[in-house]
Amino acid sequence: MPATAWNVNFLRSPQITATNDHSTHALIILNQPFSFPLLHRLWHSTQWHCCADGGANRLFDSFSDNQDRLKFLPGLIKGDLDSIRPDVRQFYEDQGVPVVPDEDQDSTDLMKCVSALEEKERAEDLAQLHIVLLGGLSGRLDQTIPTLAYLHKLRKTRQRVFAVTDENVAWVLDAGEHEIEVDHGVLGQTCGLLPVGIDSTILSTSGLKWNLTDCPSSFDGLVSTSNHLVPGERVVWIKTSQPIWWTAELREFPKIC
């Protein structure tokens, strides 16, 4: 099978992405901190926007006045709604944003939003959208681990799911070969290959400062953290015998005037 190709074009500045078609991406905002420059880039590179419960608070608080908030209205707010503030809920409901309660205690707010996206895809006969999560890799460990576990499972049913914070972008690479396009204007120096959710894997790479050749990787053995992208190298090739997490550092994005 040919290598699976990946890129992070959705993290480019709006001036660059304006000429590209990003109707293939959906943004889910989680209840974790993020900067406005990151929100701005992701919002303008995605077609559908959804807040997972308290993620609506984070979106609302990114702006100092309602005039700016009106430019960033999500298509949906969903979850058990135990975190969204009453003033935030009222504001978005007044703008016609659907605020949908789902009290299923066996699913997280993120799962509920992904379910809503899948319902939208079926109802509108859409091709599967690539999911971009704003958050999910920071904050409480007991909330981060379920996110990692869920994205590990989603690899079986979704083609692309990315998790983004101000520090990192990360996603699951399924067993096989992968070619990751490296945008050095977006990505920083540090990267890693993490054997999360598996006993072990065999890794081979090219395009990194410290490459691996048929190298076992596990929590009981080697974990390739703090590796480096190579300046001028445009592609990283990875072969893994089991699903792993790829993570890369993000550069600090310029402030929005």
URUR-V911167 format. One record per residue. N is the residue number from 1. RES is the residue in one small letter. PSI is psi as a letter, one per 20 degrees, with the letter a starting at -180 (NA if undefined). BURIAL is 1 if it has 24 or more other ideal C-beta (glycine too) atoms within 12 Angstrom, else 0. Layout:
N|RES|PSI|BURIAL, N|RES|PSI|BURIAL
This chain:
1|m|q|0, 2|p|q|0, 3|a|q|0, 4|t|p|1, 5|a|p|0, 6|w|q|1, 7|n|r|1, 8|v|l|1, 9|n|h|1, 10|f|i|1, 11|l|j|1, 12|r|r|1, 13|s|q|1, 14|p|h|1, 15|q|h|0, 16|i|g|0, 17|t|i|1, 18|a|h|0, 19|t|i|0, 20|n|q|0, 21|d|o|0, 22|h|k|1, 23|s|i|0, 24|t|j|1, 25|h|q|1, 26|a|p|1, 27|l|p|1, 28|i|o|1, 29|i|p|1, 30|l|r|1, 31|n|m|1, 32|q|q|1, 33|p|q|1, 34|f|q|1, 35|s|q|1, 36|f|h|1, 37|p|h|1, 38|l|g|1, 39|l|g|1, 40|h|g|1, 41|r|g|1, 42|l|h|1, 43|w|g|1, 44|h|i|1, 45|s|j|1, 46|t|q|1, 47|q|g|1, 48|w|p|1, 49|h|p|1, 50|c|q|1, 51|c|p|1, 52|a|n|1, 53|d|d|1, 54|g|i|1, 55|g|h|1, 56|a|h|1, 57|n|g|1, 58|r|g|1, 59|l|g|1, 60|f|g|1, 61|d|i|1, 62|s|i|1, 63|f|q|0, 64|s|i|0, 65|d|q|0, 66|n|h|0, 67|q|g|0, 68|d|h|0, 69|r|h|0, 70|l|i|0, 71|k|i|0, 72|f|m|1, 73|l|p|1, 74|p|q|1, 75|g|i|1, 76|l|q|1, 77|i|p|1, 78|k|q|1, 79|g|a|1, 80|d|i|1, 81|l|k|1, 82|d|i|0, 83|s|h|1, 84|i|p|1, 85|r|q|0, 86|p|h|0, 87|d|h|0, 88|v|g|1, 89|r|g|1, 90|q|g|0, 91|f|g|1, 92|y|h|1, 93|e|h|0, 94|d|h|0, 95|q|j|0, 96|g|j|0, 97|v|p|1, 98|p|p|0, 99|v|o|1, 100|v|o|1, 101|p|q|0, 102|d|o|1, 103|e|j|0, 104|d|o|0, 105|q|i|0, 106|d|j|0, 107|s|q|0, 108|t|r|1, 109|d|h|1, 110|l|g|1, 111|m|h|1, 112|k|h|1, 113|c|h|1, 114|v|h|1, 115|s|g|1, 116|a|h|1, 117|l|g|1, 118|e|h|0, 119|e|g|0, 120|k|g|1, 121|e|g|1, 122|r|g|0, 123|a|h|0, 124|e|j|0, 125|d|l|0, 126|l|q|0, 127|a|q|0, 128|q|p|0, 129|l|q|1, 130|h|p|1, 131|i|p|1, 132|v|o|1, 133|l|p|1, 134|l|o|1, 135|g|a|1, 136|g|i|1, 137|l|j|1, 138|s|r|0, 139|g|b|0, 140|r|p|0, 141|l|h|0, 142|d|i|0, 143|q|h|1, 144|t|g|1, 145|i|g|0, 146|p|h|0, 147|t|g|1, 148|l|g|1, 149|a|g|0, 150|y|g|1, 151|l|h|1, 152|h|g|1, 153|k|h|0, 154|l|h|1, 155|r|h|1, 156|k|h|0, 157|t|i|0, 158|r|q|1, 159|q|h|0, 160|r|p|1, 161|v|o|1, 162|f|q|1, 163|a|p|1, 164|v|p|1, 165|t|a|1, 166|d|i|1, 167|e|h|1, 168|n|q|1, 169|v|p|1, 170|a|q|1, 171|w|r|1, 172|v|p|1, 173|l|o|1, 174|d|r|1, 175|a|p|0, 176|g|b|1, 177|e|q|1, 178|h|q|1, 179|e|o|1, 180|i|o|1, 181|e|p|1, 182|v|o|1, 183|d|o|1, 184|h|i|1, 185|g|i|0, 186|v|g|1, 187|l|q|1, 188|g|b|1, 189|q|h|0, 190|t|q|1, 191|c|r|1, 192|g|q|1, 193|l|o|1, 194|l|p|1, 195|p|m|1, 196|v|p|1, 197|g|j|1, 198|i|r|1, 199|d|g|0, 200|s|r|0, 201|t|r|1, 202|i|p|1, 203|l|p|1, 204|s|q|1, 205|t|r|1, 206|s|q|1, 207|g|i|1, 208|l|r|1, 209|k|g|0, 210|w|n|0, 211|n|q|0, 212|l|q|1, 213|t|o|0, 214|d|l|0, 215|c|p|1, 216|p|q|0, 217|s|p|1, 218|s|r|0, 219|f|h|0, 220|d|i|0, 221|g|c|0, 222|l|p|0, 223|v|p|1, 224|s|n|1, 225|t|r|0, 226|s|k|0, 227|n|r|1, 228|h|p|1, 229|l|q|1, 230|v|p|0, 231|p|p|0, 232|g|i|0, 233|e|p|1, 234|r|i|0, 235|v|p|1, 236|v|p|1, 237|w|p|1, 238|i|p|1, 239|k|p|1, 240|t|q|1, 241|s|i|1, 242|q|r|1, 243|p|p|1, 244|i|r|1, 245|w|p|1, 246|w|p|1, 247|t|q|1, 248|a|q|1, 249|e|q|1, 250|l|q|1, 251|r|q|1, 252|e|p|0, 253|f|q|1, 254|p|q|0, 255|k|q|0, 256|i|p|0, 257|c|NA|0
